[in-house]
């Protein structure tokens, strides 16, 4: 258990940030699955819409250092590769 005021505050911040980060990571995974399903179904318009929202979420997560920039670059590269081939 935390003994000082600053340690108690840091513990509260940790809990809030953990919840926020977990929800953001979950949202990214969900958007990735939606994009993959749209590509598999062959619907180009749905795939493009899903790709835009997926890339946007990745960029926002990268901006807050939640996801490594190289991981974001790899994911965006894969998405653009599929979009160009479709």
PyMOL commands that set and color helices and strands:
alter all, ss='L'
color gray80, all
select helices_A, chain A and resi 5-41+44-63+69-85
alter helices_A, ss='H'
color red, helices_A
deselect
rebuild
show_as cartoon
